[in-house]
Amino acid sequence: MFTSVDSNRKKLERPFKENVQFPQSLENSIIKDSKYGIANQIDNLLSQNDEYTRLQLKVFGITFIVSILVASLTGIFLGFTFGFSIFIGAIAGIFYLRLLAKSVGKLGKESSGVSKLQLLVPVCLFIFASKLGSINILPAMIGFFIYKPSLIFYFSRS
């Protein structure tokens, strides 16, 4: 039951599952899914080998790099609040782009149209920025649209 440490050997010794009982609630599949859900999604995204998934990852990466660059430059030259607002908006833009890509990926297979769920992201960003005093609305909306120059950059170089 107790953990003992031998200071001479610097090794942690603990009895292996002796008198250890886990509650039944920990074995619940919902908890396992929520615990490993994000890791499984990232692993599934990285393990897929199709061209559309690689395109998504490249565009998300370029967008994230451009958003960090723009947010840090505006944070240095225009102030921390302005740069932070742009970064929050850019993260919302990446989330919007991910939802849009997921919806487009389901076209033809599971659905016949693009979902409107991603339209909630700019609305929520606007409400969040208006209610929270540390984020300005205009820079957050400018940051939200950083994904567009990233897309233009990616597709113009090929």
N, C-alpha and C positions, 0 to 999 in steps of 0.2 A: 504494500500500500504506500510505503514511503519511498522517496527517492533519496539515495545516498550518493555522496560524492567523496571519492578518495582524493584528498588534496595532493598526495604524492604522485599518483598516477594521472591525475587530471582527466579521469574518465567517469562518465555518468553511468551509474548502474541502476537498473530499475527491474523489478520483477516483471516477467513477461505474462501478461494477461492472467495473473493470479488474482482471483476473487474480483475481477473486474466485470461489471455487468453494465451493458449499455441499455438505456431505455428503448423501448420499442419505437418511440417517436423518431429516434435518430435513424432508424432503418427505413423510414418513410421515403418513398421514391420521389415525392414532391420536394423534399429537402435536398435530396441528392441532385435532382435536376437543377434546383436553384443554386446550389453550391457550385456545381460544375457547369452550369449552363453557358456562361460567357466563355469559359475556357474551351468548351466543346464547340461553340460557334466559331471561335477564332481558329481552332484546330481544323474544323471542317472547311473553313474558308481557305486556309493555307494548303490543305491537302488536296483540294480540287485542282485539277490540272487543265481545265478548259480555258479557252482564250478569253472568254467574257470575264471570268474571275480574275485572271491576271490583269486585264484592262482595268477592272474596278480597283484592284490593289494599287496599280500605278497611279491612277487618278487620285485616289484617296491620299497616297503618299505625297504626290506633288502638291495637292491642296493643303495638306498639313504643313509641309515645309514652307510654302508661300505664306500661309497664315501666320506661322511663327515669325517669319522674316518681316512681314508687314506690321504685325503687332509690336514686335520689338523696336522697329524703326520709329513707328508712331509713338510708342511709349517713351523713347529717348527724346524725340524732337517736340512732341506735342503734349506730353504728360502721361503719367502712369494710368490715370483713369481712362483716357482716350484709347490708349493701347490695350488695356484690359477689356474695354468694351468691344473693341475690334476682335480681340481673340475669342471672347465669348460668342460673338456673332459668327465668327468663322467656324467654331466648333458646332454651332447649331446648323451652319451651312453644310458641314461634312455629314452631320446626322441626316439632314434633309436629302443630301445626295445619296446616302446609303439606303434610305427608305425608297427613294425613287429607283435606284438600281435594283433593289430587291423586287419591287413591283414590276419593273420592266423584265426582269429575269423570269417572272412567272407568266408572262404573256404567251399565249398559245398553248402552254402546258396546263395551267390550272385556271387561268382567267382570260377573259376576252377584252379586258380594258385595264387601264392603269388605275390603281387605287388613289383615293383622295386623302388618305391618312397623312401623307407627308405635308399637306398644306397646313396642318396644325402647327408645324414647327415654327414658321415665321410668325404666326399669330401668337403662339406661346412666348416666343422671344420678345415680341413687342410688349406683351402684357408684363412679362418678367422685368424687362428693362424699364418700363414706366413705373412699376411698383417699387423697384429696388433703387435706392438713391446712388449706389456706387457704380451703376452702369448707365451710360448715356444711350438714348434711343438711336440717334443718327449714326454714331460710330458702330453700334451693334448691327444695325441694318446694312451698313457698308461692309462690315466684316462678314455678314451672312452671304453676300454676293461675291466673296473671294473665290468661290468654286468656279465661277464663270471664266475669269482670266486663266485659271489653271487648266480648264478644259480647252480653251482657245490655244494656250501654249502647247499642251500635249498633242492636240490634233493638227496644229500647224507645223510641227517639226517632222511629221511623218510623210 
